[in-house]
Amino acid sequence: MATCRIPLVLLACGSFNPITNQHMRLFELARDHMHSTGQYQVVGGIVSPVSDGYGKQGLVLAQHRIAMAKLALQSSDWVTVDEWESQQADWTETVVTMRYHCGRILKEYEQSTGEHNDSSGNPSPLSSPCPQLKLLCGADFLDTFQVPDLWLDDHVEEVAGHFGLICVSRGGLHPEQAVAASDTLSRHSHNIFLVREWVRNETSATEVRRALRRGLSVKYLIPDSVIEYIHQHNLYTEDSERRNKGTVLRPLAKQATQPGKSLDD
């Protein structure tokens, strides 16, 4: 008898400043890997750009980052761009964004299956497995869990234990070391999926912005439609790179008002 696979949605949070081919490649690699486990069926992917409130130097306005991401993903039939996080007035913790999307996904699932509670308040049996949401990230993301005062312990527990992570590594990065170095990540290692990028690709948004500022070609690093948008709106110039210069990242500034606690990025 064939095993009923668990529907899975992949969520990627970040600046996407700008979105690159490598960002989109993460989704394809993660989907292939999760399908290979025999346990999951990836049914969707979400790109969630951070809000302007993040305060990172060189971060262009969310309206532009959203527009570029939508252009880049026009050819995808399963990955979409969600604006909720980018529209928040303040920076949003990763776990808060995950809770929002999980709640929305579960609500849609309940509506599609007609789920309701019985007289005892318990959910009635459903005909299909409940979908799950996991955080999709690059290998260097796991290292942030070890940065002092960056993550709240209970947020790490919730992201790794309740939701789960799919981490795509590239080059000389070794995410398994980050997992081993953390008691929390090690405890939930069964819920952390490590994926190796089999085609060497070291493209980063930082390098793309640098090339654009210098008037160099970024063709084949980001979609042509995104390049055209950047030129039309005169993005990623020397002036734009100075945006938020000297500003403390919102996660750090926010935590400074709450002594004794850690931060989540």
Secondary structure, DSSP 8 states (H G I E B T S, - for coil): -----EEEEEEEEE--TT--HHHHHHHHHHHHHHHHTTSEEEEEEEEEE--GGG--TT---HHHHHHHHHHHTTT-SSEEE--TGGG-SS---HHHHHHHHHHHHHHHHHHHHT--B-TTS-B---SS---EEEEEEEHHHHHGGGSTTTS-HHHHHIIIIII-EEEEE-TT--HHHHHHH-HHHHHTGGGEEEEE-SS-----HHHHHHHHHTT---BTTB-HHHHHHHHHTT-S-HHHHTTTTT---HHHHHHHTSTT-----
